[in-house]
Amino acid sequence: MTTTIIFWLKIAVYLFIVYSVYTLVRDGIRRKSVLPTGKKEWSSVASDVLFLALSVFLLTVIHKNYETPMEAVMQYQGKALPEFSYTDLKNNTEKKFTDQKNNVVILNIWATWCPPCRKEMPELDRIQKEFKDRGVAVVAISDEDPATIRNFISKKNYSFATGSFLHSNELINSINTRPVSILLIDGMVKDIVVGARGYSFFHDWADIAGSR
């Protein structure tokens, strides 16, 4: 989910909340009573209250799972991510993220239990194969048990690096949603997207960054 989508989604939810409150107030004025007097009126009020509660819940989800990680990462826009280390499960070596020598890195934070994560992995694999000669690298890291990750990727043939966090940092720990992809150029944070994306999105990232 991008910042633009989040903005318009929140606007839509706020407008719905305003309309629901307006409906409750209008109906109360019409019947000249705060509380409904009939079964039909109670049903209407209950529906409005339920949708208001769902709207507040949706705003909470948007803020916690989308806005918070995006704001946290974008604080580092134009800066390097705080250092963290991981185990490269393809060759069982411990690495620091700063060991990456590629000019462009798409850091994908994922989990085997996450269907959207699994869905976008073949697309990330296409990006790795297509842009590897242009200095672009995809690095997918999970905080799950290494055995769980290894069991999953052993059934695949992904060309990108896959690992498990050894020592993360406060920023990574604050990102509770999956998947999250961070674009880094020359080691510096350029962009972030929360939620799964397809080939065309990652192609635009890699193409623009790899063509500098």
CYANA upper distance limits for C-alpha pairs under 8 A (distance plus 0.5 A):
  1 MET  CA      5 ILE  CA      6.79
  1 MET  CA      6 ILE  CA      7.23
  1 MET  CA     66 TYR  CA      7.75
  1 MET  CA    193 VAL  CA      6.32
  1 MET  CA    194 VAL  CA      5.44
  1 MET  CA    195 GLY  CA      6.07
  1 MET  CA    196 ALA  CA      8.48
  2 THR  CA      6 ILE  CA      6.74
  2 THR  CA    193 VAL  CA      6.33
  2 THR  CA    194 VAL  CA      7.46
  3 THR  CA      7 PHE  CA      6.56
  3 THR  CA     67 GLU  CA      8.42
  4 THR  CA      8 TRP  CA      6.91
  5 ILE  CA      9 LEU  CA      6.47
  6 ILE  CA     10 LYS  CA      6.58
  6 ILE  CA     62 ILE  CA      7.96
  6 ILE  CA     66 TYR  CA      8.39
  6 ILE  CA     67 GLU  CA      8.23
  7 PHE  CA     11 ILE  CA      6.77
  8 TRP  CA     12 ALA  CA      6.65
  9 LEU  CA     13 VAL  CA      6.78
 10 LYS  CA     14 TYR  CA      6.55
 10 LYS  CA     59 LEU  CA      7.42
 11 ILE  CA     15 LEU  CA      6.62
 12 ALA  CA     16 PHE  CA      6.72
 13 VAL  CA     17 ILE  CA      6.70
 13 VAL  CA     55 SER  CA      6.68
 13 VAL  CA     59 LEU  CA      7.97
 14 TYR  CA     18 VAL  CA      6.70
 15 LEU  CA     19 TYR  CA      6.62
 16 PHE  CA     20 SER  CA      6.57
 16 PHE  CA     55 SER  CA      8.29
 17 ILE  CA     21 VAL  CA      6.68
 17 ILE  CA     52 LEU  CA      6.49
 17 ILE  CA     55 SER  CA      7.31
 18 VAL  CA     22 TYR  CA      6.54
 19 TYR  CA     23 THR  CA      6.60
 20 SER  CA     24 LEU  CA      6.79
 20 SER  CA     48 ASP  CA      6.38
 20 SER  CA     49 VAL  CA      8.44
 20 SER  CA     51 PHE  CA      8.26
 20 SER  CA     52 LEU  CA      7.30
 21 VAL  CA     25 VAL  CA      6.70
 21 VAL  CA     48 ASP  CA      8.43
 22 TYR  CA     26 ARG  CA      6.42
 23 THR  CA     27 ASP  CA      6.52
 23 THR  CA     48 ASP  CA      8.38
 24 LEU  CA     28 GLY  CA      6.67
 24 LEU  CA     45 VAL  CA      7.26
 24 LEU  CA     48 ASP  CA      7.65
 25 VAL  CA     29 ILE  CA      6.73
 26 ARG  CA     30 ARG  CA      6.75
 27 ASP  CA     31 ARG  CA      6.80
 28 GLY  CA     32 LYS  CA      6.30
 28 GLY  CA     33 SER  CA      5.93
 28 GLY  CA     34 VAL  CA      5.78
 28 GLY  CA     35 LEU  CA      7.79
 28 GLY  CA     36 PRO  CA      8.18
 29 ILE  CA     33 SER  CA      7.22
 29 ILE  CA     34 VAL  CA      8.32
 31 ARG  CA     36 PRO  CA      8.27
 36 PRO  CA     41 GLU  CA      5.86
 36 PRO  CA     42 TRP  CA      5.95
 36 PRO  CA     45 VAL  CA      8.11
 37 THR  CA     41 GLU  CA      7.18
 37 THR  CA     42 TRP  CA      7.85
 38 GLY  CA     42 TRP  CA      6.72
 39 LYS  CA     43 SER  CA      6.74
 40 LYS  CA     44 SER  CA      6.88
 41 GLU  CA     45 VAL  CA      6.72
 42 TRP  CA     46 ALA  CA      6.49
 43 SER  CA     47 SER  CA      6.73
 44 SER  CA     48 ASP  CA      6.90
 45 VAL  CA     49 VAL  CA      6.67
 46 ALA  CA     50 LEU  CA      6.54
 47 SER  CA     51 PHE  CA      6.72
 48 ASP  CA     52 LEU  CA      6.65
 49 VAL  CA     53 ALA  CA      6.71
 50 LEU  CA     54 LEU  CA      6.72
 51 PHE  CA     55 SER  CA      6.54
 52 LEU  CA     56 VAL  CA      6.80
 53 ALA  CA     57 PHE  CA      6.69
 54 LEU  CA     58 LEU  CA      6.59
 55 SER  CA     59 LEU  CA      6.76
 56 VAL  CA     60 THR  CA      6.77
 57 PHE  CA     61 VAL  CA      6.78
 58 LEU  CA     62 ILE  CA      6.64
 59 LEU  CA     63 HIS  CA      6.65
 60 THR  CA     64 LYS  CA      6.56
 61 VAL  CA     65 ASN  CA      6.16
 61 VAL  CA     66 TYR  CA      8.05
 62 ILE  CA     66 TYR  CA      5.73
 62 ILE  CA     67 GLU  CA      6.80
 63 HIS  CA     67 GLU  CA      5.19
 63 HIS  CA     68 THR  CA      6.35
 64 LYS  CA     68 THR  CA      5.92
 64 LYS  CA     69 PRO  CA      8.19
 65 ASN  CA     69 PRO  CA      7.30
 65 ASN  CA    175 ILE  CA      8.34
 65 ASN  CA    176 ASN  CA      7.30
 65 ASN  CA    177 THR  CA      5.94
 66 TYR  CA     70 MET  CA      6.74
 66 TYR  CA    177 THR  CA      8.08
 66 TYR  CA    194 VAL  CA      6.68
 67 GLU  CA     71 GLU  CA      6.43
 68 THR  CA     72 ALA  CA      6.56
 68 THR  CA    175 ILE  CA      8.33
 69 PRO  CA     73 VAL  CA      6.65
 69 PRO  CA    174 SER  CA      7.33
 69 PRO  CA    175 ILE  CA      5.73
 69 PRO  CA    176 ASN  CA      8.29
 69 PRO  CA    194 VAL  CA      8.41
 70 MET  CA     74 MET  CA      6.49
 70 MET  CA    192 ILE  CA      7.03
 70 MET  CA    193 VAL  CA      7.85
 70 MET  CA    194 VAL  CA      7.77
 71 GLU  CA     75 GLN  CA      6.76
 72 ALA  CA     76 TYR  CA      8.17
 72 ALA  CA    171 LEU  CA      7.24
 72 ALA  CA    174 SER  CA      8.44
 73 VAL  CA     77 GLN  CA      7.66
 73 VAL  CA    171 LEU  CA      7.68
 73 VAL  CA    189 VAL  CA      8.36
 73 VAL  CA    192 ILE  CA      7.71
 74 MET  CA    189 VAL  CA      7.98
 74 MET  CA    191 ASP  CA      7.71
 74 MET  CA    192 ILE  CA      7.92
 76 TYR  CA     80 ALA  CA      7.11
 76 TYR  CA     81 LEU  CA      7.06
 76 TYR  CA    188 MET  CA      8.43
 76 TYR  CA    189 VAL  CA      6.61
 77 GLN  CA    188 MET  CA      7.50
 77 GLN  CA    189 VAL  CA      5.26
 77 GLN  CA    190 LYS  CA      6.16
 77 GLN  CA    191 ASP  CA      7.73
 78 GLY  CA    188 MET  CA      5.77
 78 GLY  CA    189 VAL  CA      5.84
 78 GLY  CA    190 LYS  CA      6.75
 79 LYS  CA    187 GLY  CA      8.27
 79 LYS  CA    188 MET  CA      5.29
 79 LYS  CA    189 VAL  CA      6.24
 80 ALA  CA    187 GLY  CA      6.15
 80 ALA  CA    188 MET  CA      4.96
 80 ALA  CA    189 VAL  CA      6.54
 81 LEU  CA    187 GLY  CA      8.19
 81 LEU  CA    188 MET  CA      7.46
 81 LEU  CA    189 VAL  CA      7.21
 82 PRO  CA    169 ASN  CA      7.22
 82 PRO  CA    171 LEU  CA      7.96
 83 GLU  CA     96 LYS  CA      7.63
 83 GLU  CA     97 PHE  CA      6.99
 83 GLU  CA     98 THR  CA      7.38
 83 GLU  CA    168 SER  CA      8.13
 83 GLU  CA    169 ASN  CA      7.57
 84 PHE  CA     96 LYS  CA      6.40
 84 PHE  CA     97 PHE  CA      6.39
 84 PHE  CA    165 PHE  CA      8.23
 84 PHE  CA    166 LEU  CA      8.17
 84 PHE  CA    167 HIS  CA      6.05
 84 PHE  CA    168 SER  CA      5.23
 84 PHE  CA    169 ASN  CA      6.58
 85 SER  CA     94 GLU  CA      7.60
 85 SER  CA     95 LYS  CA      6.01
 85 SER  CA     96 LYS  CA      4.68
 85 SER  CA     97 PHE  CA      6.30
 85 SER  CA    165 PHE  CA      6.69
 85 SER  CA    166 LEU  CA      5.88
 85 SER  CA    167 HIS  CA      5.64
 85 SER  CA    168 SER  CA      6.86
 86 TYR  CA     94 GLU  CA      6.32
 86 TYR  CA     95 LYS  CA      5.96
 86 TYR  CA     96 LYS  CA      6.87
 86 TYR  CA     97 PHE  CA      7.89
 86 TYR  CA    141 ILE  CA      8.19
 86 TYR  CA    163 GLY  CA      6.53
 86 TYR  CA    164 SER  CA      5.86
 86 TYR  CA    165 PHE  CA      4.74
 86 TYR  CA    166 LEU  CA      5.06
 86 TYR  CA    167 HIS  CA      7.19
 86 TYR  CA    168 SER  CA      8.41
 87 THR  CA     92 ASN  CA      6.74
 87 THR  CA     93 THR  CA      6.10
 87 THR  CA     94 GLU  CA      4.99
 87 THR  CA     95 LYS  CA      6.61
 87 THR  CA    163 GLY  CA      5.64
 87 THR  CA    164 SER  CA      5.84
 87 THR  CA    165 PHE  CA      6.95
 87 THR  CA    166 LEU  CA      6.86
 88 ASP  CA     92 ASN  CA      5.84
 88 ASP  CA     93 THR  CA      5.79
 88 ASP  CA     94 GLU  CA      6.68
 88 ASP  CA     95 LYS  CA      7.33
 88 ASP  CA    161 ALA  CA      7.35
 88 ASP  CA    162 THR  CA      6.49
 88 ASP  CA    163 GLY  CA      4.98
 88 ASP  CA    164 SER  CA      7.54
 89 LEU  CA     93 THR  CA      7.65
 89 LEU  CA    146 PRO  CA      8.05
 89 LEU  CA    150 ARG  CA      7.18
 89 LEU  CA    161 ALA  CA      8.39
 89 LEU  CA    162 THR  CA      6.47
 89 LEU  CA    163 GLY  CA      5.62
 89 LEU  CA    164 SER  CA      7.85
 90 LYS  CA    161 ALA  CA      7.63
 90 LYS  CA    162 THR  CA      7.37
 90 LYS  CA    163 GLY  CA      8.32
 95 LYS  CA     99 ASP  CA      7.14
 96 LYS  CA    100 GLN  CA      8.37
 98 THR  CA    187 GLY  CA      8.00
102 ASN  CA    135 GLY  CA      5.73
102 ASN  CA    136 VAL  CA      6.59
102 ASN  CA    137 ALA  CA      6.83
102 ASN  CA    186 ASP  CA      7.99
103 ASN  CA    135 GLY  CA      5.94
103 ASN  CA    136 VAL  CA      6.98
103 ASN  CA    185 ILE  CA      6.24
103 ASN  CA    186 ASP  CA      5.28
103 ASN  CA    187 GLY  CA      7.74
103 ASN  CA    210 GLY  CA      8.39
104 VAL  CA    135 GLY  CA      6.56
104 VAL  CA    136 VAL  CA      5.16
104 VAL  CA    137 ALA  CA      6.79
104 VAL  CA    183 LEU  CA      7.89
104 VAL  CA    184 LEU  CA      6.25
104 VAL  CA    185 ILE  CA      5.13
104 VAL  CA    186 ASP  CA      6.71
104 VAL  CA    187 GLY  CA      8.10
104 VAL  CA    206 ALA  CA      8.04
104 VAL  CA    209 ALA  CA      7.03
104 VAL  CA    210 GLY  CA      7.28
105 VAL  CA    136 VAL  CA      6.26
105 VAL  CA    137 ALA  CA      5.35
105 VAL  CA    138 VAL  CA      6.26
105 VAL  CA    139 VAL  CA      7.57
105 VAL  CA    183 LEU  CA      6.51
105 VAL  CA    184 LEU  CA      5.66
105 VAL  CA    185 ILE  CA      7.07
105 VAL  CA    187 GLY  CA      8.33
106 ILE  CA    136 VAL  CA      8.19
106 ILE  CA    137 ALA  CA      6.79
106 ILE  CA    138 VAL  CA      5.28
106 ILE  CA    139 VAL  CA      6.70
106 ILE  CA    181 SER  CA      7.01
106 ILE  CA    182 ILE  CA      6.20
106 ILE  CA    183 LEU  CA      5.28
106 ILE  CA    184 LEU  CA      6.88
107 LEU  CA    138 VAL  CA      6.63
107 LEU  CA    139 VAL  CA      5.49
107 LEU  CA    140 ALA  CA      6.48
107 LEU  CA    141 ILE  CA      8.09
107 LEU  CA    181 SER  CA      5.99
107 LEU  CA    182 ILE  CA      5.56
107 LEU  CA    183 LEU  CA      6.94
107 LEU  CA    184 LEU  CA      8.13
108 ASN  CA    138 VAL  CA      7.81
108 ASN  CA    139 VAL  CA      6.53
108 ASN  CA    140 ALA  CA      5.00
108 ASN  CA    141 ILE  CA      6.76
108 ASN  CA    179 PRO  CA      7.40
108 ASN  CA    180 VAL  CA      6.33
108 ASN  CA    181 SER  CA      4.88
108 ASN  CA    182 ILE  CA      7.01
109 ILE  CA    140 ALA  CA      6.37
109 ILE  CA    141 ILE  CA      5.68
109 ILE  CA    142 SER  CA      6.28
109 ILE  CA    178 ARG  CA      7.11
109 ILE  CA    179 PRO  CA      6.05
109 ILE  CA    180 VAL  CA      5.67
109 ILE  CA    181 SER  CA      6.73
110 TRP  CA    114 CYS  CA      7.75
110 TRP  CA    117 CYS  CA      6.24
110 TRP  CA    140 ALA  CA      7.26
110 TRP  CA    141 ILE  CA      6.76
110 TRP  CA    142 SER  CA      5.73
110 TRP  CA    178 ARG  CA      5.89
110 TRP  CA    179 PRO  CA      5.22
110 TRP  CA    180 VAL  CA      7.34
111 ALA  CA    117 CYS  CA      7.07
111 ALA  CA    118 ARG  CA      8.48
111 ALA  CA    142 SER  CA      5.97
111 ALA  CA    143 ASP  CA      7.92
111 ALA  CA    144 GLU  CA      7.41
111 ALA  CA    178 ARG  CA      7.32
111 ALA  CA    179 PRO  CA      7.88
112 THR  CA    117 CYS  CA      7.81
112 THR  CA    118 ARG  CA      7.33
112 THR  CA    148 THR  CA      8.22
112 THR  CA    149 ILE  CA      7.21
112 THR  CA    152 PHE  CA      7.51
114 CYS  CA    118 ARG  CA      7.00
114 CYS  CA    178 ARG  CA      7.32
114 CYS  CA    179 PRO  CA      8.11
115 PRO  CA    119 LYS  CA      6.63
116 PRO  CA    120 GLU  CA      6.82
116 PRO  CA    179 PRO  CA      7.60
116 PRO  CA    195 GLY  CA      7.82
116 PRO  CA    196 ALA  CA      5.94
117 CYS  CA    121 MET  CA      6.91
117 CYS  CA    178 ARG  CA      7.45
117 CYS  CA    179 PRO  CA      5.98
117 CYS  CA    196 ALA  CA      6.75
118 ARG  CA    122 PRO  CA      8.39
119 LYS  CA    196 ALA  CA      8.16
120 GLU  CA    124 LEU  CA      6.90
120 GLU  CA    196 ALA  CA      6.49
120 GLU  CA    197 ARG  CA      6.72
120 GLU  CA    198 GLY  CA      6.65
120 GLU  CA    199 TYR  CA      8.47
121 MET  CA    125 ASP  CA      6.63
122 PRO  CA    126 ARG  CA      6.83
122 PRO  CA    158 TYR  CA      8.07
123 GLU  CA    127 ILE  CA      6.93
123 GLU  CA    198 GLY  CA      6.57
123 GLU  CA    199 TYR  CA      5.41
123 GLU  CA    202 PHE  CA      8.45
124 LEU  CA    128 GLN  CA      6.73
124 LEU  CA    138 VAL  CA      7.49
124 LEU  CA    160 PHE  CA      8.37
124 LEU  CA    199 TYR  CA      7.52
124 LEU  CA    202 PHE  CA      7.75
125 ASP  CA    129 LYS  CA      6.80
125 ASP  CA    138 VAL  CA      8.40
125 ASP  CA    158 TYR  CA      6.31
125 ASP  CA    159 SER  CA      6.55
125 ASP  CA    160 PHE  CA      6.73
126 ARG  CA    130 GLU  CA      6.53
126 ARG  CA    199 TYR  CA      8.02
127 ILE  CA    131 PHE  CA      6.36
127 ILE  CA    132 LYS  CA      8.40
127 ILE  CA    138 VAL  CA      8.31
127 ILE  CA    199 TYR  CA      7.77
127 ILE  CA    202 PHE  CA      7.49
127 ILE  CA    203 HIS  CA      6.92
127 ILE  CA    206 ALA  CA      7.99
128 GLN  CA    132 LYS  CA      5.94
128 GLN  CA    136 VAL  CA      7.47
128 GLN  CA    137 ALA  CA      6.54
128 GLN  CA    138 VAL  CA      6.42
128 GLN  CA    159 SER  CA      7.21
128 GLN  CA    160 PHE  CA      6.51
129 LYS  CA    159 SER  CA      7.43
131 PHE  CA    135 GLY  CA      7.43
131 PHE  CA    136 VAL  CA      6.06
131 PHE  CA    137 ALA  CA      8.21
131 PHE  CA    206 ALA  CA      7.58
131 PHE  CA    207 ASP  CA      8.44
131 PHE  CA    210 GLY  CA      8.18
132 LYS  CA    136 VAL  CA      5.64
132 LYS  CA    137 ALA  CA      6.69
134 ARG  CA    210 GLY  CA      6.27
134 ARG  CA    211 SER  CA      8.45
135 GLY  CA    210 GLY  CA      7.11
136 VAL  CA    206 ALA  CA      7.20
136 VAL  CA    210 GLY  CA      7.04
137 ALA  CA    160 PHE  CA      7.56
138 VAL  CA    160 PHE  CA      5.90
138 VAL  CA    161 ALA  CA      7.03
139 VAL  CA    160 PHE  CA      6.61
139 VAL  CA    161 ALA  CA      5.40
139 VAL  CA    162 THR  CA      6.50
139 VAL  CA    163 GLY  CA      8.28
140 ALA  CA    160 PHE  CA      7.91
140 ALA  CA    161 ALA  CA      6.72
140 ALA  CA    162 THR  CA      5.34
140 ALA  CA    163 GLY  CA      6.90
141 ILE  CA    162 THR  CA      6.21
141 ILE  CA    163 GLY  CA      5.19
141 ILE  CA    164 SER  CA      5.76
141 ILE  CA    165 PHE  CA      7.09
142 SER  CA    149 ILE  CA      8.12
142 SER  CA    163 GLY  CA      7.01
142 SER  CA    164 SER  CA      5.43
142 SER  CA    165 PHE  CA      6.79
143 ASP  CA    164 SER  CA      6.04
143 ASP  CA    165 PHE  CA      5.80
144 GLU  CA    148 THR  CA      7.27
144 GLU  CA    149 ILE  CA      7.29
144 GLU  CA    164 SER  CA      7.14
144 GLU  CA    165 PHE  CA      8.46
145 ASP  CA    149 ILE  CA      7.09
145 ASP  CA    164 SER  CA      7.81
146 PRO  CA    150 ARG  CA      6.43
146 PRO  CA    163 GLY  CA      8.21
146 PRO  CA    164 SER  CA      6.39
147 ALA  CA    151 ASN  CA      6.47
148 THR  CA    152 PHE  CA      6.92
149 ILE  CA    153 ILE  CA      6.76
149 ILE  CA    163 GLY  CA      8.37
149 ILE  CA    164 SER  CA      8.08
150 ARG  CA    154 SER  CA      6.32
151 ASN  CA    155 LYS  CA      7.61
152 PHE  CA    156 LYS  CA      7.80
153 ILE  CA    157 ASN  CA      7.68
153 ILE  CA    158 TYR  CA      7.96
168 SER  CA    172 ILE  CA      6.63
168 SER  CA    173 ASN  CA      7.38
169 ASN  CA    173 ASN  CA      6.62
170 GLU  CA    174 SER  CA      6.70
171 LEU  CA    175 ILE  CA      7.36
177 THR  CA    194 VAL  CA      8.28
178 ARG  CA    194 VAL  CA      7.87
178 ARG  CA    195 GLY  CA      7.00
179 PRO  CA    194 VAL  CA      6.80
179 PRO  CA    195 GLY  CA      5.67
179 PRO  CA    196 ALA  CA      6.57
180 VAL  CA    192 ILE  CA      7.77
180 VAL  CA    193 VAL  CA      6.44
180 VAL  CA    194 VAL  CA      5.11
180 VAL  CA    195 GLY  CA      6.42
180 VAL  CA    196 ALA  CA      8.10
181 SER  CA    192 ILE  CA      6.19
181 SER  CA    193 VAL  CA      5.90
181 SER  CA    194 VAL  CA      7.05
181 SER  CA    195 GLY  CA      8.48
182 ILE  CA    189 VAL  CA      7.70
182 ILE  CA    190 LYS  CA      8.11
182 ILE  CA    191 ASP  CA      6.37
182 ILE  CA    192 ILE  CA      4.89
182 ILE  CA    193 VAL  CA      7.10
183 LEU  CA    189 VAL  CA      6.64
183 LEU  CA    190 LYS  CA      5.95
183 LEU  CA    191 ASP  CA      5.59
183 LEU  CA    192 ILE  CA      6.60
183 LEU  CA    205 TRP  CA      8.01
184 LEU  CA    188 MET  CA      5.57
184 LEU  CA    189 VAL  CA      5.03
184 LEU  CA    190 LYS  CA      5.84
184 LEU  CA    191 ASP  CA      7.74
185 ILE  CA    189 VAL  CA      7.07
185 ILE  CA    190 LYS  CA      6.89
185 ILE  CA    209 ALA  CA      7.43
197 ARG  CA    201 PHE  CA      6.73
197 ARG  CA    202 PHE  CA      7.68
198 GLY  CA    202 PHE  CA      7.16
199 TYR  CA    203 HIS  CA      6.32
200 SER  CA    204 ASP  CA      6.70
201 PHE  CA    205 TRP  CA      7.03
202 PHE  CA    206 ALA  CA      6.60
203 HIS  CA    207 ASP  CA      6.22
204 ASP  CA    208 ILE  CA      6.46
205 TRP  CA    209 ALA  CA      6.60
206 ALA  CA    210 GLY  CA      6.04
207 ASP  CA    211 SER  CA      6.42
208 ILE  CA    212 ARG  CA      7.34
